[in-house]
């Protein structure tokens, strides 16, 4: 089994170079799309004490039931024949650097072909991670380091590796001789004239290129950005509007901070060695698929209308029996038959 102890983080430098070259190639993940724990050859699991947590399907999305204080890990499966990079977020935070999650600008974990990895927690270093633990929203890592708006969601963006076929062996075509006669067939006078003519042609081309470069005009300097009369850049916002927006953001943050339900805390340090390798995405900004689950405690899932306890089959059977009871069951006997074991 391929665990996080054998997982490999991708190389950040190569990734940023590729993203800069393809930053306009695709749009980000659409916010209205449903999050599911499996799609195609990939899936994600939430393990509590090594056992998959109860998972439910509701309105086209996947929901996981957690318990306050329980430690969990994330397991990403890759059942395809190509390596993938999994960019993982918890509560809207990237699990590697703890900042706002961005599938296009952040790198992730390498999952081998037909393999899987376990993510133990928030990355502290190449050798340790802070364990994922279910907590209150107030005590979650996202709420303590910024905003609790995205608490309750886990996301995995899957980027397959670029396939580069092996280069074919280079076969050089026969090089045509540029002169009508072969060099060793020419007499000494013809060889000298041929060499002098080539040197004169090369020097004349060099002079023409130098003259054309010197005659080119330098580029015009860029005009500075417009500024207001007070000397500050024009941003279109006054001090009053900025103050009102700050107060609204503070009120919204306070509401998010006091939300009920579960979040994910920055738990204790656990051993989780990793190392970096090179990885080139097939598409630098558009993932092949985005997996995810939403999580909450039992009360929170019940409030959303999710039947976490399953159907009450005892009640259903009793209801079915009473609904189908026959007041005059057919019997060919004229009198009541005695029960088994009855004696006169």
N, C-alpha and C positions, 0 to 999 in steps of 0.2 A: 504494500500500500504506500502510496506516495503522500507523505505528510508535509507539513510546513517546514519541518526540519530539513527537508530536501528541496524546499521551494526555492525559486530563483527570481529575484526582483530584476526587472529589465533595466537597461542602461539609459539613464536620464538624458545624457547629452545627445545621443543619436535621436531619441524621441523628440526632443525639442526642435532639432534641426528639421526633421520630417514634418512636424506640425507647422512650422513657419512656412514651409514651402507649399503646404496644402491647406492653409487656413480658410480658404473660401470654397472648399470642395463640397461641403455638406452642411446641413443644419443640425443643431443640437437635438437631443432626445425630446420628442414631442411630449409635453406635460400631460396631455389627456389620454395617453395610451395606458392600458392596463398592465400591471406588474404581475408576472407569473413566475413560479419557481422553476419551471422547466420549459424549454423551447428547443426543438430540433435535437441536436446531439449534446446539449449542454443543460445542466441543472444545478441548483444551489440548495443546500440543506442547512437547517439550524439544528445543531446537536447540543443537547443539554445532558451533561454527564455521559457523553458518548452515545446517547440514544437520540434518534430524530425526534424533535419536538412535534406535538400535534399540529397538523397543518390542515387548513380548511379552504375550500374554494367558495368564493362569494362574489357575485356580480362581476365575474370574469377576472378576478384577482385572487392571489394566494395570501392567506393570513395564518400567522403562527401564534400560538398561545404560550406566553411566557409566565414566569413566576418571579416575584420580587426577590432579589438576592441571588438568584441562580446564575451560575456561570455557563456561558455558551460559547461554542465555536462555529465557524462557518466552513462548510465543505463544498468545494466547487468541483463538479465532474466534467470531464471532457471526453466524450465518446467518439470523437472524430479522429481522422488520421493525420491531423495537422496540429502543431503546437498553437496555443492561444495565449494571449495576455488578458488577464482578468483585472480590470480596474474596479475596486470594491469601495463602497461607501456605506456608512452606518450613521443614521440620523443626519444625513446631508453633509457628513464630514468624511474626508478621505482617510482610510485606515492607515496609510503610510505616514503622511505628514500632519494629519489632524486638522488641516485647513478645509475651506469649502471645497466640496467635491466637484471635479471637472473632468469628464471623461476624455476631453480632447487635449487638455494641457497637463494631465497627471499620468504617471506610469503606474503599473500594477504588478501582479504576480504572474510568473510563467507556469502554465499548466501543460504537462507533456501530453502527447497524443495518447489516447486511450488510458488516461491517468486521472488523478485527482490530487487536490491539496487541501489542507486544513489551515484556516486562518485563526490564530489563537487570540488576537487582540490588536490594540493600537500599537503601531510600531514605535518602540523606544530607541532601538539601535539595530545593528546587524545581528545582534545575538539575543535580544530580549524584546518582549512585547508586554503591554499592559492588558490584562485579561478583560474580555467582554463580560460584563455582569448586568443583569436586569436591575434597574433602579427606578426611582421616581423621576418624573420629568424635571423636577427642581434640581435633583442631584445628578442628572445626566451630564456627560462630558460636553455635549453640544450646548446645554444651557449654561454651564460654568465657564465656557470659553467664548461665548458669543450669543447665538440665537437658538431658541428651542422650537422654532417654527417647523423644522423638518424632522422632529423627533418621532420615531415610530416606523421608520422605513429602512430597508436594507436593499442596496442595489449592486448589480454586477454587470459591467459592460464588457462584452466579449469581443476581442480583436484577434482574428486569425493571423497567422504569420504569412508574410509575403513569400510566394513560391517563386524561386529563381531557378530556372532549368539550367542544367550543366551546359557550358559553352561547347559548341561543336569545334572540332579541330580545324584550325585555319589552313586552308589550302591556297597557296599563293599562285595566281595565274602566271603564265610565262610573260616576263617583262619585255615589251617590244623595244628594239633598239631605236633611239631617237634620230639616228643619222642614216642617210641612204647607204653608206658603206660602213662596214665594221672597222673599228679603230685600228686593229692590227693589220688591216688590209690597205690602209692609207699610207702614202709616201710621207716622209718627214716634213716636207713643206706644207702639205694639207693638214697634218696634225697640228702644226704651230698656228696656222691661220684659224683653225677651228677653235682652239683654246683661247686665242686673243679675242675672237668675236664674242665668245660667251662671257668673258670678263668685262668687256665694254658694255654689253647689254645689262649685266647685273648692276654696274655702277650707275648707269643712267636711270634705272628703276629706283635705286635708293635715293638719288637726288630728287626725283619727282615726288616720292612719298614725303620726304622732309619738307619740300616747299609747300605741299598741300597741307601738312599739319601746322606749319607756321602761319599760314594765311587764315586758318580757322579762327573765328571770334570766340572769346571766352564766354561762358554762360552768364546770364544776368543774375544778380543776387536775388534771393527770395525776399518778398515783401514781408515786414513784420505783422503779427496779428493785431487787429484793431484793439484799442484800449479806451477806457472811459476817461472822462475829464479828470477824475481823481487819480488816474495812473494805474488802476486795477483792471485786469482783463474783464471784458464784458461776458457775463455768464447768464444774464436774463433773470436772475433771482435776487430779490431784495433781502434785507436783513429780517424783515418781518416774516416773509414766506419761509425762510430757512428756519426760523425759530418755531413756527407752527408745525412744519414737517418734523422737526426734531421731537417736539412734544408728542405728536401722533405716533412716531416710531417708539418712543418710550412707553406709551400706553399699550401699544400692541405687543411689545416685548414682555411687559408685565403680565398680560393675559396669557401669552405662550408659556411663560415661566411657571405659572400656577395651574397648568393643565393637569387633569387627572390621567391615570394610566401609567404605562411603563416607558422608560427610556433606557439608554445604555451608559453605564458608568465607566470611568477610567480605573480599572481594577488593579490588582496586585501584579507585580512583575513576574513573568514566567519565561522560561528558557525557550527561545525560538530563533535558532541560527539561520541566517539567509546569506546569500551573496548575489552580486549583480552580474548579469550577462548581457550580451548584445541581442536585440530583438528588433526586427523591422516589421511594422504592421502592413497588412495588405492594403488597408485604407487608413490613413493616419488620423482621420477625424470621425468617420462613420463606423460604429461598431456593427458587427454582424448581427448581434442580438443583445438586448438588455434584459437580464433576469432581475427578479426582485421579489421580496415578500414584505408585507406589512405586519407588525406585531403589536400585541397588547396583552393585558391580563384577561382573566375570564370575564370579569364584569364588563370590561370595555368591549370585548367581542360580542357578548350578549346584548349590550346596548346598541350595537350595530345590526342586530338581527341575525347573527351567526349562531347556528345551532351547534354549540360546542359539546353538548352532552349526548347528541345523537337522538334518534327517534325513540320515544317511550313505547317499545314494542308490547309490553304487558298491557298498557292502557289500550293500544291499538287492537290487540287480540280480544280483550273484553268488549270493546265497542263493536267489533265485527260479530262476535257471538250473539250479543243482544240484538243487533240489527237483523241477523238472519234466523233468529229463533222462530220455530214453526208452532203455532198454537194447536194445530191438529195434525200431528205427525201420522202418516199412514201406517196402519197395522192391520193384518188380516185376522188377528185373534178377536174373538167375541168378548172375552172377559180379560181383566187385568192379569198379566202373567206374574207369578211370584218371582222375587229376586233370587239370585243364586244363593243356595244354602238355606233357603227358608224351609222350615218344617212345620207341619200342622200341629 
